[in-house]
Amino acid sequence: MKTTEQNSNYAHLDEMSVTELLAGINAEDRRVPEAVAGAIPQIEKLVRGIVARGGRVFYMGAGTSGRLGIVDASEIPPTFGVSGKFIGIIAGGDGAIRNAVEGAEDDTAQGWKDLLAFNPGPEDTLVGISASGSAPYVTGAITEARSHGLLTACISCNEQSALSDACEIPIIAVVGPEFVTGSTRMKSGTAAKLILNMISTSVMILEGHVRGCKMVDMQLTNKKLVDRGTRMIMEATGIQDYEQAKALLLQHGQVRAAVDAYKAK
């Protein structure tokens, strides 16, 4: 039996107090970072491969896995000012982001068909996300993508799965049985989210979108980010006047451009 399908370590959840439920969930969640740490060598291999190829990164999954990929991909433009680098694809299309689409993950051919809409090439990478490692939608796409020269990887929480066998770089974080048996939106979902954060953030840093520890290419989409950018400019340039730094930021539209323009004077 797959690890993700094994019975919970906690019996009779329906008889527990609220305190017991919360403590049990928290105790299980603490297992996740340790499992992810064990996958760092494979995550590193993937990050290096993505940067070396220089192309796009497609996240593909069904249900919770697909939604997590879309969330991570959607955060890249506002955080790092880069559009079209990370793209999330979910079985059943965008409607499946909010509502389950029956049988969408069971179609072996549809994942590759969905990817073809983006004209993928050998410079691109496909990361299949499936807690079970057995979603046909994802496995079929990975198999086709690999045969067409894309770099292929997966994020899974089960060892020796069809998906990990199909890809070049299997990233496997075995987090153990879920608190609610089979509810992989819990520990498995948390593991996938942590790994996705590591992949995208590392790639963006390596591709030059962070200076020091600052998001110098972030989009100025609200007052909080304008204020953050202003203070980043003050720190980087030595400008003491807040309004002067803010005006410089708004003139150039991003921290990097504003700092470079100021230092070029």
C-alpha positions as CSV (number, residue, x, y, z in Angstrom):
1,M,0.0,0.0,0.0
2,K,1.2,3.5,-0.8
3,T,2.4,5.4,2.2
4,T,-0.1,8.2,1.5
5,E,-2.9,5.7,1.7
6,Q,-1.9,4.1,5.0
7,N,-4.1,4.5,8.0
8,S,-3.6,7.5,10.2
9,N,-1.4,7.1,13.2
10,Y,-4.4,8.5,15.2
11,A,-7.5,6.4,15.6
12,H,-10.9,7.7,16.6
13,L,-10.4,11.3,15.4
14,D,-14.1,11.9,15.9
15,E,-13.8,11.2,19.6
16,M,-10.9,13.7,20.2
17,S,-11.2,17.1,21.8
18,V,-10.3,20.2,19.8
19,T,-7.1,20.5,21.7
20,E,-6.2,16.9,20.9
21,L,-7.0,17.4,17.2
22,L,-4.9,20.5,16.9
23,A,-2.0,19.0,18.8
24,G,-2.1,15.8,16.6
25,I,-2.1,17.8,13.4
26,N,0.8,19.9,14.6
27,A,2.8,16.9,15.6
28,E,2.3,15.3,12.2
29,D,3.2,18.6,10.4
30,R,6.5,18.7,12.2
31,R,7.6,15.6,10.3
32,V,7.4,17.4,7.0
33,P,10.5,19.6,7.0
34,E,12.6,16.6,7.9
35,A,11.3,14.6,4.9
36,V,11.9,17.6,2.6
37,A,15.4,18.0,3.9
38,G,16.2,14.5,2.7
39,A,15.2,15.5,-0.8
40,I,17.6,18.5,-1.1
41,P,20.1,16.7,-3.3
42,Q,17.4,16.0,-5.9
43,I,16.0,19.5,-5.6
44,E,19.4,21.0,-6.2
45,K,19.8,18.8,-9.3
46,L,16.5,20.2,-10.6
47,V,17.3,23.8,-9.8
48,R,20.7,23.5,-11.6
49,G,19.1,21.9,-14.6
50,I,16.4,24.6,-14.9
51,V,19.0,27.4,-14.8
52,A,21.3,25.6,-17.2
53,R,18.5,25.2,-19.8
54,G,17.2,28.7,-19.3
55,G,13.7,28.0,-20.4
56,R,10.3,27.9,-18.8
57,V,9.2,25.7,-15.9
58,F,5.8,24.1,-16.1
59,Y,4.1,22.7,-13.0
60,M,1.5,20.1,-13.7
61,G,-0.8,18.3,-11.3
62,A,-4.4,17.3,-10.5
63,G,-6.5,18.5,-7.6
64,T,-4.5,19.9,-4.6
65,S,-1.2,19.2,-6.4
66,G,-2.3,21.2,-9.4
67,R,-3.6,24.1,-7.3
68,L,-0.3,24.3,-5.4
69,G,1.6,24.5,-8.6
70,I,-0.6,27.3,-9.8
71,V,-0.2,29.2,-6.5
72,D,3.6,29.1,-6.7
73,A,3.7,30.1,-10.4
74,S,1.3,33.0,-9.8
75,E,3.5,34.4,-7.1
76,I,6.6,34.8,-9.3
77,P,5.6,37.9,-11.4
78,P,4.7,40.1,-8.4
79,T,7.6,38.8,-6.2
80,F,10.4,38.8,-8.8
81,G,9.0,40.9,-11.7
82,V,9.3,37.9,-14.1
83,S,6.3,36.8,-16.2
84,G,6.0,33.6,-18.1
85,K,8.9,31.8,-16.5
86,F,6.8,29.5,-14.2
87,I,3.4,28.3,-15.5
88,G,0.9,26.1,-13.6
89,I,-1.3,23.6,-15.4
90,I,-4.1,21.7,-13.6
91,A,-6.1,18.7,-14.8
92,G,-9.6,19.9,-15.8
93,G,-8.5,23.4,-16.7
94,D,-8.8,26.6,-14.8
95,G,-12.3,25.6,-13.6
96,A,-10.6,22.9,-11.5
97,I,-8.8,25.5,-9.4
98,R,-12.0,26.1,-7.4
99,N,-14.1,23.0,-8.1
100,A,-13.2,19.3,-8.5
101,V,-13.5,18.0,-12.1
102,E,-14.5,14.4,-12.1
103,G,-12.1,12.0,-13.8
104,A,-9.8,14.8,-15.0
105,E,-6.7,13.2,-13.5
106,D,-7.4,9.8,-15.1
107,D,-6.8,10.8,-18.7
108,T,-3.2,9.7,-19.7
109,A,-3.1,11.7,-22.9
110,Q,-4.7,15.0,-21.8
111,G,-1.7,16.4,-19.8
112,W,0.6,16.4,-22.8
113,K,-2.2,17.9,-24.9
114,D,-2.6,20.7,-22.4
115,L,1.1,21.4,-22.4
116,L,1.2,21.6,-26.2
117,A,-0.8,24.8,-26.0
118,F,2.4,26.4,-24.7
119,N,4.6,25.2,-27.5
120,P,7.1,23.5,-25.2
121,G,10.7,22.9,-26.3
122,P,13.9,21.2,-25.1
123,E,14.9,24.3,-23.2
124,D,11.8,23.9,-20.9
125,T,11.2,21.8,-17.8
126,L,8.1,19.9,-16.7
127,V,7.6,19.2,-13.0
128,G,4.8,16.8,-12.3
129,I,3.2,17.1,-8.9
130,S,1.4,14.1,-7.5
131,A,1.3,13.0,-3.8
132,S,0.5,9.5,-4.8
133,G,2.9,9.5,-7.8
134,S,0.3,7.7,-9.8
135,A,-1.9,10.4,-11.4
136,P,-2.2,9.3,-15.1
137,Y,-2.7,12.9,-16.3
138,V,0.7,13.8,-14.9
139,T,2.6,10.6,-15.6
140,G,1.4,10.6,-19.2
141,A,2.6,14.2,-19.7
142,I,6.0,13.5,-18.1
143,T,6.5,10.5,-20.3
144,E,5.8,12.5,-23.5
145,A,7.7,15.5,-22.4
146,R,10.8,13.4,-21.7
147,S,10.6,11.8,-25.1
148,H,10.5,15.3,-26.6
149,G,13.6,16.5,-24.9
150,L,12.2,18.5,-22.0
151,L,13.9,18.2,-18.6
152,T,11.4,16.2,-16.4
153,A,11.1,16.0,-12.6
154,C,8.4,15.2,-10.1
155,I,7.3,15.9,-6.6
156,S,5.8,12.9,-4.8
157,C,5.4,11.5,-1.3
158,N,5.6,7.8,-2.2
159,E,8.7,5.8,-3.1
160,Q,8.8,3.6,-6.3
161,S,5.9,5.3,-8.1
162,A,5.0,5.3,-11.8
163,L,5.7,9.0,-11.9
164,S,9.1,8.8,-10.3
165,D,10.1,6.1,-12.7
166,A,9.0,8.1,-15.7
167,C,11.0,11.3,-14.9
168,E,14.7,12.2,-14.8
169,I,14.7,13.8,-11.4
170,P,12.3,12.3,-8.9
171,I,11.9,14.4,-5.7
172,I,10.4,12.2,-3.1
173,A,9.5,13.4,0.4
174,V,7.9,10.5,2.4
175,V,6.0,12.3,5.1
176,G,4.1,9.2,6.4
177,P,0.4,8.6,6.7
178,E,-1.9,11.6,6.8
179,F,-3.6,12.7,10.0
180,V,-6.9,12.0,8.2
181,T,-6.3,8.8,6.2
182,G,-5.6,9.6,2.6
183,S,-6.1,13.4,2.9
184,T,-3.0,14.4,1.0
185,R,-3.9,18.1,1.1
186,M,-2.4,17.9,4.6
187,K,1.3,16.8,5.1
188,S,1.8,15.8,1.4
189,G,0.5,19.2,0.3
190,T,2.7,21.0,2.8
191,A,5.7,19.1,1.6
192,A,4.9,20.0,-2.1
193,K,4.5,23.7,-1.1
194,L,7.8,23.8,0.6
195,I,9.6,22.1,-2.3
196,L,7.9,24.4,-4.8
197,N,9.1,27.4,-2.7
198,M,12.6,26.1,-2.8
199,I,12.6,25.5,-6.5
200,S,11.2,28.8,-7.7
201,T,13.0,31.0,-5.1
202,S,16.4,29.4,-5.8
203,V,16.0,29.8,-9.6
204,M,15.0,33.4,-9.3
205,I,18.0,34.2,-7.0
206,L,20.4,32.4,-9.4
207,E,18.9,34.3,-12.3
208,G,19.7,37.6,-10.7
209,H,16.3,38.8,-9.4
210,V,17.6,39.2,-5.8
211,R,20.3,41.5,-4.5
212,G,21.6,40.6,-1.1
213,C,18.4,39.4,0.4
214,K,16.1,41.9,-1.3
215,M,13.4,41.4,-4.1
216,V,14.8,44.2,-6.3
217,D,12.5,43.4,-9.2
218,M,9.2,43.1,-7.3
219,Q,6.1,44.7,-8.8
220,L,4.7,47.8,-7.0
221,T,1.2,46.5,-6.7
222,N,0.1,48.1,-3.4
223,K,1.1,50.7,-0.8
224,K,3.0,48.2,1.3
225,L,5.3,47.2,-1.5
226,V,5.8,50.9,-2.5
227,D,6.9,51.5,1.1
228,R,9.1,48.5,1.2
229,G,10.7,49.5,-2.1
230,T,11.3,53.0,-0.9
231,R,13.1,51.8,2.2
232,M,15.1,49.4,0.1
233,I,16.3,52.3,-2.1
234,M,17.2,54.4,1.0
235,E,19.3,51.5,2.3
236,A,21.0,50.8,-1.0
237,T,21.7,54.5,-1.9
238,G,22.1,56.2,1.4
239,I,19.3,58.6,0.5
240,Q,17.9,60.0,3.8
241,D,14.8,61.6,2.5
242,Y,11.9,59.2,2.3
243,E,9.9,61.2,-0.3
244,Q,13.0,61.6,-2.5
245,A,13.5,57.8,-2.5
246,K,9.8,57.2,-3.1
247,A,9.8,59.6,-6.1
248,L,12.8,57.8,-7.5
249,L,11.1,54.5,-7.1
250,L,7.9,55.6,-8.8
251,Q,9.8,57.2,-11.6
252,H,11.7,54.0,-12.5
253,G,9.0,51.5,-11.5
254,Q,11.3,49.1,-9.6
255,V,14.0,49.1,-7.0
256,R,16.8,47.7,-9.2
257,A,16.2,50.3,-11.9
258,A,15.9,53.2,-9.4
259,V,19.1,52.2,-7.6
260,D,21.1,51.7,-10.8
261,A,19.9,55.1,-12.1
262,Y,20.9,56.9,-8.9
263,K,24.3,55.3,-8.8
264,A,24.9,56.0,-12.5
265,K,24.8,59.8,-11.8
